[in-house]
Amino acid sequence: MKLILNEEEQFLRDTAKNFAEERSPITHFRSLRDNNDPILWDKDLWSEMSKLGWPGIMIPEKYGGSNFGISGICVVLQECAKTLTPSPLFATGVLGAFSIKTYGTDEQKEKYLPSIASGDLTVSLAIDESSHHNPYETELSAKKNNNNYLLSGKKVFVIDGASSDLLIVLARTSGNKGDSTGLTLFLIDSNQAGIDKVKLDMADSRNYANINFENVDVPSDNILGDPEAGGEAIDNILDIGRIAISAEMLGNSEAAFETTLDYLKQRKQFGVLIGSFQALQHRAAEMFCEIELTKSSVMAAMRAADEGSNELQRLSSLAKTVAGETLHLVSNEAIQMHGGIGVTDEYDVGFFLKRARVAEQIFGSSKFHTERYANLSGF
Amino acid sequence: MTDLSKFREETKKWLDENCPPSMRNGADPKIPTDEVWGGRNAKYKNPESKIWLDRMGEKGWTMPTVPKEYGGGGLSKEEVKVLNEEMFFIGAKQPLLSFGIWMLAPVLLEYGTEEQKKLHIPKIIKGQIRWCQGYSEPGSGSDLASLSTKADDIGDHFLVNGQKVWTSYADKADWIFALVRTGPKEPKHDGISFLLIDMATKGVSTKPITLISGKSPFCETFFDNVKVPKENLIGELNSGWTIAKKLLQHERAFISNFGLAAGMGSKRDVVSIAKKHLGEENGKIKNTFYRSEISSHKIKEHAFGLTLKRAGDEGGKASATASMFKLYGTEHNKKRHELMVAASGINGVAWDGDEFEDDDKNLTRAWLRTKGNSLEGGTSEVQLNVISKRVLGLPST
């Protein structure tokens, strides 16, 4: 497991970096927010990203993708996160693509993967039901009704849930809330009768929804993976998602830090650059070190995922914890070091703080993963 | 057969014939082991330690890349790799620990005269002379260049007066390489020279330093009208700071490697200590407050280990990050010891006597010793300064 990018990944990174800087600087995100855009990402931009092949990075070539794996998409997400580029790439290109390519039947793959790769189909993963991430707490029920299932219940905080075409829903087919068994994944058209999507207004101005299911009728052919084995599948899917969101959070941290460092080298007070104050220098140096640790953690985790290492779970929790704590620190320090302008809406640095706190909650906070790391490490 | 594979055959054969049984894999654990530092007064519990040192020293393989004319092995980088591999293969011990090898010899090779190289390097390589380092002074710690131990030019020799501190093993060393003031105090960097002093000279005395953790290798070293021959000056007069900086680089590289290896490979494990003293339930540390703190720490250390690996994979070219490794290596080590002490309860602060186990008492000492890690070889604050200025390019006041 080499912790350096290969040539293809470096090329992807450079492409993504140029794209993000030229096509979606932070002003792009700001205008979506200011215009109360109903889906908070831009369809034209997404079609440009799709032409570059990004939604298909994790999809096998036979289904129209490029099969660069999780590492490939992580470097793209990291660069896009530096300019806070909003897009369906995470929910569709990572969670959707990975779930279906790993657990789908041949028919399901044929049906969905090519249109995911082309950017025509967007996907959301519906997991959580309460304020804290915990997939086993699922109560949304799927009751067998002849050859079909009837789904009833509520999912919250579904990423891209306000706009996605296809939903992957974790439902309880047996057992009780809290059991890791008795869970099943379903593929459901988001426009199906009985589904009610309520768009959420979150601090980071991204696309989320709460989704109510009332006797939604789903054929058993739409089960993703083995029935009753959704608990195991979702752990694996979530670990891939955790690594990808960690890569985004790393990009967020790097950008917020760079902006702050630039500011320390420009802003004068008491007749000198504030970057000459040791009180700020040492805190900047500590942030630099934490970001270096985050880079290594994310890279080790994405390599483990691509290589099918048995360390995947532990490294995924490691990456999410470290990325979360680093971004927490950097987003707070960025505001403090910018002083007054840091807390104005006009200045971009506040966006990083808002994005940070939402991203910290996605698929488990640092606390959740510190606990999981201990469990997986045998203490 | 290529030259390199021929060399491998010869090396394998030589090691097989010359590396004593107790100096390699499969050594009888009942035979006492030595920490071999060489020198005039070296004592050996195991005579084979001395045999191994002499044989390796004779080959020049304690410094295999140094040219043969200075007593080194005269090997190429590729040959050194082969030698290391073959030594690793049979589990051969390093024959000699030496500040001469790690710090002084590289500097002599760069700045010494032909006579100085021929005089000192072979004795370093053979482990005949044990060196210590005279840098810090009571008034000059992080601000090393403010040092005031002076060497006055009085015609045919220097007369040295002053005091050094933190000289490791000064009480056991034969010679000292020291920074002394030969010029003006201002500008402070321009009046420093690099001088070699025989510890047996009249007027040199040492006194061991007891640390908060107990006995230590550190000493104070005093110079009272010590006569030092002119030919013991290395480099130009008043140009010692350049040499000192070069030597500090060798030292830092050594400390971070050594410190990290020691920290990472430590036999003490915070999890087993916590399970022992706080109890265990379903394989978990029973106390959830300690458990979460320990997990947070383990995650940090894991991430740090991955960062070391990444630096290696990148080819170690990021020398600017050496300060980060020194900083985190030592701070993590301190934190880990704090956690072990806390998890041990009153056993973690045991000092002496039969009521406590050796493991507990040793932990107390080890914990106290870690407090020096973030001071020696450049304090954590100095590392933060280096990162701020050299890596981040932040301005000076």
Interface residues (C-beta under 8 A of the other chain):
Chain A: K2 L3 I4 L261 L264 K265 V272 L273 G275 S276 F277 Q278 L280 Q281 H282 A284 A285 E286 F288 C289 E292 L293 T294 K295 S296 S297 M299 A300 L318 T321 V322 K367 T370 E371 Y373 A374 N375 S377 G378 F379
Chain B: V271 A274 K275 G283 K284 I285 R291 S292 I294 S295 S296 K298 I299 K300 H302 A303 F304 L306 T307 K309 R310 D313 E314 T321 M324 L327 Y328 E381 Q383 L384 N385 I387 S388 K389 V391 L392 G393 L394 P395 S396 T397
